[in-house]
Amino acid sequence: MAEVPEDEVFYGCGDYWENEDSVDPTGDTAQYSAGIFKMNGDGRVKWYLTLSGTNPTTGMGKQDRCYGLSVNTQSGFITALM
């Protein structure tokens, strides 16, 4: 989560384990979709973005996970660690 106090908003990210019946959540067959959102201080979601693509090392699809993000308040850019 990254908070922007001047704008009274915060950004968050996470992921969803799509095939939770998979035995190994960290293995090559686990499928994830990452999500990033912007929310007002009163709980209203301004936007939500889902990211999912192919893992370049295994060729498997749907292996995007979001581990953290930051916001540059001067430029307005969001950086996500996927």
C-alpha positions as CSV (number, residue, x, y, z in Angstrom):
1,M,0.0,0.0,0.0
2,A,1.2,3.6,-0.7
3,E,-0.6,6.5,0.8
4,V,-0.8,10.0,-0.7
5,P,-1.9,12.2,2.2
6,E,-2.1,15.5,0.2
7,D,-4.7,13.9,-2.1
8,E,-6.4,11.8,0.6
9,V,-6.1,8.6,-1.6
10,F,-4.1,5.4,-1.4
11,Y,-2.9,2.8,-3.8
12,G,-2.8,-0.9,-3.1
13,C,-1.8,-4.1,-4.9
14,G,-2.0,-7.8,-4.5
15,D,-2.8,-11.0,-6.4
16,Y,-5.4,-13.7,-6.7
17,W,-4.4,-17.4,-6.8
18,E,-6.8,-18.5,-9.6
19,N,-6.3,-22.3,-9.4
20,E,-6.0,-22.8,-5.6
21,D,-6.6,-26.5,-6.1
22,S,-3.0,-26.6,-7.4
23,V,-0.8,-28.5,-4.9
24,D,2.2,-26.1,-5.0
25,P,1.3,-22.4,-4.8
26,T,4.9,-21.4,-5.8
27,G,5.3,-24.0,-8.6
28,D,5.2,-23.6,-12.3
29,T,1.5,-24.6,-12.6
30,A,0.2,-22.0,-10.1
31,Q,-1.8,-19.3,-11.8
32,Y,-2.1,-15.7,-10.5
33,S,-3.5,-12.5,-11.6
34,A,-2.2,-9.2,-10.1
35,G,-4.4,-6.2,-9.2
36,I,-3.6,-2.6,-8.6
37,F,-6.2,-0.1,-7.3
38,K,-6.7,3.5,-6.3
39,M,-9.1,4.3,-3.4
40,N,-10.3,7.5,-1.7
41,G,-10.0,7.9,2.0
42,D,-13.7,7.3,2.3
43,G,-13.4,3.8,0.8
44,R,-14.6,4.6,-2.8
45,V,-12.5,2.8,-5.4
46,K,-11.5,5.2,-8.2
47,W,-10.0,2.5,-10.5
48,Y,-8.9,-1.1,-10.5
49,L,-6.4,-2.7,-13.0
50,T,-5.9,-6.4,-13.4
51,L,-2.6,-7.7,-14.8
52,S,-1.9,-11.1,-16.1
53,G,0.7,-12.4,-18.6
54,T,3.2,-15.0,-19.5
55,N,6.1,-15.9,-17.2
56,P,9.2,-15.3,-19.4
57,T,11.3,-18.0,-17.6
58,T,8.7,-20.9,-17.8
59,G,6.4,-19.8,-20.7
60,M,3.4,-20.4,-18.4
61,G,0.5,-17.9,-18.4
62,K,-1.1,-16.1,-15.6
63,Q,1.8,-15.9,-13.2
64,D,1.7,-12.1,-12.4
65,R,1.9,-11.2,-8.7
66,C,2.3,-7.8,-7.1
67,Y,4.7,-7.5,-4.2
68,G,4.7,-3.8,-3.6
69,L,4.2,-0.3,-5.1
70,S,5.3,3.3,-4.7
71,V,3.9,6.6,-5.9
72,N,5.9,9.6,-7.1
73,T,3.7,12.5,-6.0
74,Q,5.5,15.0,-8.2
75,S,5.2,13.1,-11.5
76,G,2.1,11.1,-10.6
77,F,3.8,7.9,-11.7
78,I,3.1,4.6,-10.0
79,T,5.8,1.9,-9.8
80,A,4.8,-1.7,-9.1
81,L,7.1,-4.6,-8.2
82,M,5.7,-7.5,-10.1
